[in-house]
Amino acid sequence: MDYLEIERICRRGDTSPEAIHKRLVAARLMTGMSQKELAENAGIKYTTFRSQEQSGAPSVRLMSYFLSAFQVDFNFILGGDPARLPADVLREIAKHLD
């Protein structure tokens, strides 16, 4: 997959709630955790996490958790920029996008 294809599936530059939702789901699926497991590990109530994921409106706490635990950068979650993702993380997330 070339860089332009990666940018397309990451929806680079798309800051809509729908695009952020898709990236959040892909990032969670990459972890192999359920919504409940991820919420617990992130220190967020399950209902809060579910709401943030569904609405495409992640909290700073959630984005900080993705960054510290999985190296998923804020720029990817909010704007689809794959440039700061490690190659192995990008490969895994890309499996769950499109």
N, C-alpha and C positions, 0 to 999 in steps of 0.2 A: 504494500500500500504506500503510495507516494504522499508527500507532505500536503498537497492540495486536497487529496481524498481525506486525509486525517482531519484537516481543518473543516472540511464539509461535514463529516460525521460528528465532529465536536460542536458544530454550529458556531464556529468562531465569530465573535462579534454580536451574537444573538443574546441579548440580555432579558428576553421575555421570560415570564414565569414558567411557561411551557418548556422552554429550552433548559432553564435551570433545573426544573423538575426532572427532565430526562437525564441530565448530567448527574444529579444527586442519586437517582435510581441506579445508574450505571456504576457510580462510585461505590454505592452500597453493595451491589451485586458482586463487584470485584472483590469485596472483602469476604464474601461467602457467608455473611451474617444476615439474619432476618432483621426486620425493623425493630423488633423488641430487643434482640441481642445488641444491635448497634446502639440503640437508645441507652440501654443500661451501661454499656461500656463508655459511652460519651458523657454519662452523668446527666441525661436528659429524660424527662418523663416520656413514656412511650407515646402518649397522645400528642404531646408537643412535637416530638420527632415526626410522627406520622403527618401532622398538620404542616410542618415545615417542608417535608418532602413533597406532599401533594400540592401545596400551593406554590412551590418554587421560591420559597422565601426562607432560606436557611439563616439561623442565628450565627453570630460570631463564634459562640461556643461550639456549635456543630462544625463550622468550617475549620476552626482551630483543631478540633479533634481529628478531622480528616487529614489535616496537614501534619500533625505530630505523629499520628498512628500509621498513616498510609502514604505520606508524601503527596497527597492530592492538594494542589495549590488553590488558593482563593481565586486566582485569575482563571483557572479552568472552570471551577464551579460557577462563578458569576458571569464569565464572558466567553467561555469555551476556548480559551487560549491554551493549547497543548504544549507550548514551548518550555514551561517550567516543570513538566511532569517527567520523572525518570522514564527511560525507554520501556522498562519492564512494566511499570504502572500504566503507561499509555497503552501498551499492547493489551493488557488485561481489561482496562476500561473500554477500549475500542470494541472488544467482543460483545459488549452489552449496549452499544450505541447503534443508531440508525433506524 
